[in-house]
Amino acid sequence: MKLSDLGNRICILGPSNSGKSTLATAISRKCHLKVIHLDQLFHLPNTNWQERPADEFISLHDMAIKEENWVIDGNYTRCLTQRLSRATGVILLDISTASSLLRYVNRTICQRNRCGALEGNKDSIKWKMIHHITVVTPTSRKRYAALFERLTIPKIKLTSIKQIKAQFDKWDLTW
């Protein structure tokens, strides 16, 4: 599949720390699409990942998907239906729990200016996030895989870091 096959409104789904924000940023640069990191809409800037009020997040989300060109990373199932109704293509990153956990530790300790970071926040390892990756995500992974199979728009599923890196190369994306 060519990157252009996914159209001009691309939705990237996958477990926490699978590389959604990195891929979204790279696609944004390559295709001149607006990048939208849902974590940044869901959380307040300059906080330690404090959530926005739900109605405020939904409003920000709905305004973002009205745009004609975008690449959005993040899951947030409460508004996934309306996002997918506007999407022209979907990328599902379905890497293992172990890979997500290793990426989380690496990004928290080593990456100071990572894609999709919350403005004004310094990441730190949190037990809540470790729990999310190891306990919550495996159930979500099954739900997203089933959803992915039902989609009729152009889609691609990448199931390992090696596949993601190969797709970066194939689409001539830069990290």
C-alpha atoms as one frame of an Amber mdcrd trajectory, in Angstrom:
protein
   0.000   0.000   0.000   1.188   3.469  -0.863   0.878   6.223   1.722  -1.298
   8.209  -0.691  -3.825   5.334  -0.677  -4.747   6.353   2.887  -6.016   9.742
   1.725  -5.831  13.089   3.489  -7.477  12.196   6.820  -5.511   9.404   8.453
  -6.350   7.892  11.814  -3.559   6.065  13.676  -4.632   3.635  16.405  -2.693
   1.326  18.676  -1.521   0.612  22.182   0.194   3.218  24.325   3.815   3.717
  23.342   3.521   1.889  20.040   4.831   4.841  18.014   1.544   6.475  16.973
   2.729  10.043  17.591   6.077   9.470  15.900   4.379   8.011  12.839   1.745
  10.774  12.758   4.417  13.462  12.888   6.427  11.811  10.105   3.334  11.455
   7.887   2.386  15.063   8.637   5.783  16.285   7.442   5.772  14.107   4.328
   2.176  14.777   3.228   1.702  18.306   4.595  -1.211  17.211   6.779  -2.104
  18.824  10.077  -0.944  16.589  12.919  -3.284  16.147  15.860  -2.073  14.322
  18.961  -5.193  13.363  20.909  -3.214  13.120  24.156  -2.599  16.866  23.832
  -6.323  17.538  23.414  -7.299  15.199  26.256  -4.809  16.581  28.808  -4.184
  20.103  29.985  -0.795  21.596  29.019   1.718  22.415  31.748   0.288  19.731
  34.035   1.303  16.239  35.017  -1.167  14.663  32.566  -4.244  16.247  34.161
  -7.334  15.456  32.094  -9.531  18.159  30.585 -13.241  18.099  31.326 -14.846
  15.496  29.026 -17.090  17.978  27.194 -14.111  20.243  26.484 -12.111  17.320
  25.049 -15.006  16.196  22.837 -15.441  19.763  21.578 -11.720  20.056  20.723
 -11.795  16.628  19.071 -14.870  17.419  16.985 -13.409  20.743  15.820 -10.181
  18.976  14.808 -11.870  16.299  12.702 -13.873  18.911  10.777 -10.620  19.964
   9.113 -10.116  18.730   5.532  -6.576  17.407   6.040  -5.186  15.675   9.124
  -3.357  12.784  10.620  -4.577  11.956  14.131  -2.920   9.651  16.617  -4.679
   8.227  19.623  -7.482   5.915  20.559 -10.034   7.579  22.886 -12.938   5.274
  22.045 -15.581   7.696  23.319 -15.143   9.692  20.115 -13.707   7.056  17.776
 -16.922   6.579  15.799 -17.080  10.195  14.652 -13.336  10.209  13.913 -13.565
   7.082  11.780 -16.590   8.488   9.939 -14.331  11.309   8.676 -11.166   9.250
   8.172 -10.032   8.308   4.685  -7.523   5.751   5.958  -6.471   3.920   9.114
  -3.160   2.623  10.402  -3.263   0.154  13.275  -0.041  -0.342  15.200  -0.406
  -3.630  17.060   2.951  -4.179  18.729   3.437  -6.486  21.704   2.924  -5.480
  25.314   6.624  -6.043  25.973   7.579  -3.682  23.132   5.143  -1.022  24.402
   6.578  -1.299  27.903  10.176  -1.023  26.672   9.272   1.982  24.510   7.580
   3.618  27.515  10.659   3.258  29.697  12.925   4.471  26.875  10.832   7.522
  26.016  10.433   8.483  29.659  14.105   8.214  30.505  15.842   9.096  27.224
  13.574  11.257  25.074  13.162  14.840  26.184  11.560  16.255  23.025   9.423
  13.380  21.823   6.586  13.657  19.325   3.207  14.173  20.941   4.591  15.193
  24.324   2.406  17.278  26.576   3.502  20.927  26.519   5.283  21.972  29.701
   5.383  18.460  31.140   8.402  16.376  32.037   7.620  12.694  31.614   8.327
  10.323  34.469   7.665   6.638  34.968   4.230   6.167  36.507   2.757   2.969
  37.934  -0.614   3.965  36.489   0.881   3.905  32.985   2.663   0.596  33.576
  -0.673  -0.855  34.723  -2.371   0.583  31.650   0.180  -0.954  29.282   0.296
  -4.365  30.944  -3.334  -4.860  32.075  -5.679  -2.570  30.132  -4.009  -2.573
  26.722  -4.220  -6.330  25.997  -8.035  -6.153  26.146  -8.091  -2.998  24.036
  -5.800  -4.638  21.483  -8.446  -7.318  20.782 -11.179  -4.694  20.419  -9.123
  -2.610  17.959  -8.176  -5.688  15.926 -11.862  -6.615  15.554 -12.770  -3.028
  14.638  -9.944  -2.919  12.104 -11.274  -6.027  10.358 -14.711  -4.407   9.924
 -13.376  -1.188   8.386 -14.003  -0.702   4.672 -11.716   2.304   4.135  -8.050
   1.837   3.145  -6.142   0.409   6.084  -2.842  -1.113   7.074  -1.874  -3.078
  10.172   1.708  -3.162  11.455   2.427  -5.761  14.137   6.032  -5.164  15.141
   8.622  -2.439  15.515  10.456  -4.055  12.592   7.348  -3.704  10.379   6.866
  -0.086  11.450  10.487   0.734  10.601  10.134  -1.027   7.239   7.011   1.025
   6.485   8.897   4.224   7.368  11.486   3.224   4.775   8.888   2.190   2.177
   7.011   5.473   2.527  10.299   7.430   2.706   9.414   8.949   6.081  11.967
  10.582   8.349  12.115  10.082  12.095
